[in-house]
Amino acid sequence: MLLPGIFTGYYPYTIDEVIKRIKASDFSCVQLDVSFKDCDAAKEHLSKQKAIEIRDKFRDANLPIVAVSGYTNLIHPDPDKRKANIAYIKMMMERALDLGCPYVASETGTYNRDSDWVWHDNNASEAVYQETCEVIYDVTKFALEHGATYIVENYVNNVIGSVEQVLRLFKDINLPNIKLLCDPTNYFDESNIDDVDNQLRRIFDALSDKMVLAHAKDCKRAADTTEKHAEIDADESHTFRGSGAVELPAAGLGVLNYDLYAKLLAKDHPNMPIIIEHLDETDIARAKGFLNDVLKRQGV
């Protein structure tokens, strides 16, 4: 069976309170954001001792950590900002095993100075692709040395967005510890949002063998093309709701064919965690109920 989980970052509380609320919501697993009210890795160094303490709290609660969030813009055009971002994800990779899971997830980044999810024309250049490869190779090699795995989450407005770009990246990096986070909504823009089912099949036909974790959000045409954020107490990566012609709401609130998604995912990955996102705390029960209904309907 596919295992429904959730990002810890949608619960804006202390570590103990987050665990209490996730247990009350009856999830099977979590993707760990170390952004608690009493410990935030984006604002302070995450020590080995603190990482082990967090891991053990989730173990005691029988809430497996199936991935660690390390989201950052790996190719930010400001050299100092890029250096800090790379140092951050390397810290998370260095602490990954202490946190109980080798998988560290991040998107690849954009040359946009003001947002990690807005397109910049330089993203399409061969020079920036090669630059991105160099950074990802360095980060992934560092991860390998520390027993961690870099999970790429592609996004259509980043340097690595399309099926073809993901395939090229995996061919060019060629390290054993780079894997793919399955989120089909990240492939959609104005050119393919009206062809959801065919795009789903294309994604899984090309990339299923690289996937180790799945996300559950939705997609639909946007009423406006500005960058969209929800007004919730969370990291920017969790307030984000889309940019350009496609909006990215919570599961069940868009046009993604979830029955087909679940069927395709379970075919090669029958026990994969699927992590709910892009919602606020008041919508968690609805989104979880929607996902569970899909999984039961498909028998996965």
C-alpha positions in Angstrom: 0.0 0.0 0.0 1.0 3.6 -0.7 1.7 5.3 2.6 0.1 8.8 3.2 2.4 11.2 5.0 2.8 15.0 5.5 5.5 17.6 5.8 6.1 18.6 9.4 6.3 22.2 8.3 2.6 22.6 8.0 2.3 22.5 11.8 3.8 25.7 13.2 4.7 24.5 16.7 7.5 23.1 18.8 8.8 19.6 18.0 6.7 17.9 20.7 3.5 19.7 19.7 4.1 18.9 16.0 4.4 15.2 16.7 1.3 15.3 18.9 -0.8 16.9 16.1 0.5 14.7 13.4 -0.2 11.6 15.5 -3.8 13.0 16.1 -4.1 13.3 12.3 -3.2 9.6 11.9 -0.4 9.9 9.3 1.9 6.9 8.5 5.1 8.9 8.0 6.6 12.4 7.6 8.9 14.5 5.4 10.9 16.3 8.0 11.3 20.1 7.9 13.7 21.1 10.6 11.8 24.4 11.1 10.2 24.0 14.4 9.5 26.8 16.8 12.2 25.4 19.1 14.7 24.3 16.4 15.1 25.9 13.0 18.0 24.7 10.9 17.7 27.6 8.5 18.5 30.0 11.4 20.9 28.0 13.5 23.5 25.2 13.1 21.9 21.7 13.5 24.2 19.7 15.7 24.5 16.0 15.7 23.1 15.8 19.2 20.0 17.8 18.3 19.4 15.8 15.1 19.5 12.5 17.1 17.1 14.0 19.6 14.6 14.9 16.8 15.0 11.5 15.2 14.4 9.7 18.5 11.3 11.7 19.3 9.8 10.7 15.9 10.9 7.1 16.5 9.2 7.0 19.9 6.0 8.3 18.3 6.2 5.6 15.6 6.3 8.3 12.9 9.0 7.3 10.4 11.0 10.1 8.7 11.0 9.2 5.0 12.9 12.3 3.8 14.6 15.4 5.0 13.8 18.8 3.5 16.8 20.8 2.3 15.0 23.1 -0.1 17.1 26.0 -1.4 18.1 27.7 -4.6 21.3 25.9 -5.5 22.2 28.4 -8.3 21.2 31.7 -6.9 23.0 34.3 -9.0 24.3 36.2 -6.0 27.6 34.4 -5.1 27.3 34.9 -1.4 23.7 33.8 -1.3 24.5 30.7 -3.4 27.4 29.9 -1.1 25.1 30.1 1.9 22.4 28.0 0.2 24.9 25.2 -0.7 26.3 25.3 2.9 22.8 24.8 4.2 21.9 21.8 2.1 25.3 20.2 2.8 24.6 20.7 6.5 21.3 18.8 6.1 23.1 16.1 4.2 25.7 15.8 6.9 23.0 15.4 9.5 20.6 13.2 7.4 21.6 9.8 8.9 21.5 11.4 12.4 17.9 12.5 11.5 17.1 8.9 10.6 16.9 9.0 6.8 19.5 9.4 4.0 17.1 11.2 1.6 17.6 15.0 1.4 15.2 16.8 -1.0 15.6 20.1 -2.9 14.7 21.7 -6.1 17.5 22.7 -8.5 17.1 26.4 -8.5 16.6 29.4 -10.8 18.6 32.5 -11.8 15.7 34.7 -10.5 17.1 36.8 -7.7 13.8 37.4 -6.0 12.1 34.0 -5.9 13.2 30.3 -5.9 10.2 29.4 -8.1 10.0 32.2 -10.7 11.4 31.7 -14.2 14.4 33.5 -15.5 15.5 33.4 -19.1 19.0 32.4 -18.1 17.5 29.1 -16.9 17.2 28.0 -20.5 20.8 28.6 -21.4 23.4 25.9 -21.9 25.8 27.8 -19.7 23.5 27.8 -16.7 22.6 24.2 -17.2 26.3 23.3 -17.1 26.7 25.5 -14.0 23.8 23.7 -12.4 25.3 20.4 -13.1 28.6 21.4 -11.5 26.8 22.5 -8.3 24.6 19.4 -8.2 27.6 17.1 -8.8 29.4 18.8 -5.9 26.4 18.5 -3.6 25.7 14.9 -4.5 29.3 13.9 -4.2 29.3 15.5 -0.7 26.2 13.6 0.1 27.7 10.3 -1.0 30.7 10.9 1.4 28.2 11.3 4.3 25.9 8.4 3.4 23.1 10.7 2.1 21.1 10.8 -1.1 20.1 13.9 -3.0 16.5 13.7 -4.1 15.9 16.1 -7.0 12.5 17.8 -7.1 12.2 19.3 -10.5 10.0 22.3 -11.1 9.0 23.8 -14.5 10.3 27.3 -13.6 13.7 26.0 -12.4 16.7 25.0 -14.6 15.6 21.3 -14.3 11.9 21.2 -15.0 10.9 19.0 -17.9 11.1 15.2 -18.4 13.9 15.7 -20.9 15.9 17.9 -18.5 15.5 15.4 -15.7 16.7 12.6 -18.0 19.7 14.7 -19.1 20.6 15.6 -15.5 20.6 12.0 -14.3 22.7 11.0 -17.3 25.3 13.8 -16.8 25.6 13.4 -13.0 26.0 9.7 -13.0 26.3 9.1 -9.3 24.6 6.3 -7.4 23.0 8.6 -4.8 20.9 10.9 -6.9 17.2 10.1 -7.1 14.0 11.7 -8.1 11.1 13.0 -6.1 7.8 12.2 -7.9 5.6 15.2 -8.1 3.7 15.3 -11.5 2.3 18.8 -10.8 5.8 20.3 -11.1 5.9 19.5 -14.9 2.8 21.6 -15.8 2.7 25.0 -17.5 0.4 26.7 -19.9 1.5 24.4 -22.7 0.4 21.1 -21.2 -2.0 21.8 -18.3 -4.9 20.8 -20.6 -3.3 17.4 -21.3 -3.0 15.9 -17.8 -3.5 12.2 -18.4 -1.0 12.0 -21.3 1.5 14.0 -19.3 1.1 11.7 -16.3 1.8 8.6 -18.5 4.8 10.3 -20.1 6.3 11.2 -16.8 6.0 7.6 -15.4 7.1 5.9 -18.7 10.3 8.0 -18.7 11.2 8.4 -15.0 9.5 5.8 -12.8 12.8 3.9 -12.2 14.4 7.0 -10.6 11.6 7.8 -8.1 12.0 7.1 -4.4 9.3 9.4 -2.8 6.1 11.0 -4.0 4.2 14.2 -3.2 0.5 14.9 -3.2 -0.6 18.3 -4.3 -2.7 19.5 -7.3 -2.6 21.8 -10.3 -5.0 23.9 -12.4 -4.9 27.0 -14.6 -4.4 30.1 -12.6 -6.6 33.2 -12.7 -3.5 35.4 -12.8 0.2 34.8 -13.6 1.8 36.3 -10.6 3.7 34.3 -8.0 1.1 32.9 -5.5 1.5 32.3 -1.8 -0.8 31.3 1.0 -1.0 33.4 4.2 0.1 30.7 6.7 2.8 30.4 9.3 5.4 28.3 7.4 8.6 28.5 5.4 8.3 30.1 2.0 8.6 26.7 0.4 5.3 25.8 2.1 3.5 29.0 1.5 4.2 28.8 -2.3 1.2 28.0 -4.5 2.4 28.4 -8.0 3.9 30.9 -10.5 2.8 31.8 -14.0 -0.2 30.2 -15.7 -0.5 27.3 -13.3 -1.7 27.3 -9.7 -0.7 24.6 -7.3 -3.4 24.0 -4.6 -3.9 21.1 -2.2 -4.7 17.6 -3.4 -8.3 17.4 -4.7 -8.6 21.0 -5.5 -7.3 21.0 -9.1 -7.4 19.0 -12.3 -4.8 16.3 -11.6 -6.2 12.8 -12.3 -5.5 11.3 -8.9 -6.8 7.9 -9.7 -4.5 7.6 -12.7 -1.6 9.1 -10.6 -2.1 6.5 -7.8 -2.4 3.7 -10.3 0.8 4.6 -12.1 2.7 5.3 -8.9 1.7 1.9 -7.3 2.6 -0.1 -10.4 6.4 0.2 -9.8 6.3 1.5 -6.2 3.6 -0.3 -4.3 4.8 0.8 -0.8 6.1 4.3 -1.6 5.3 7.2 0.9 3.2 9.9 -0.6 3.5 13.2 1.2 0.6 15.7 1.3 1.5 19.4 0.8 0.4 22.9 -0.3 -2.3 23.3 2.3 -2.9 24.9 5.7 -3.6 23.1 9.0 -7.4 23.5 8.7 -7.4 21.7 5.3 -5.3 18.7 6.4 -8.2 16.4 7.3 -10.0 17.0 4.0 -6.9 16.5 1.9 -6.0 13.3 3.8 -9.5 12.0 3.3 -9.4 12.8 -0.4 -6.1 10.9 -0.8 -7.3 7.9 1.2 -10.5 7.7 -0.9 -8.4 7.6 -4.1 -6.0 5.0 -2.7 -8.9 2.8 -1.5 -10.6 3.2 -4.8 -7.5 2.0 -6.7 -6.7 -0.7 -4.1 -3.2 0.7 -3.4 
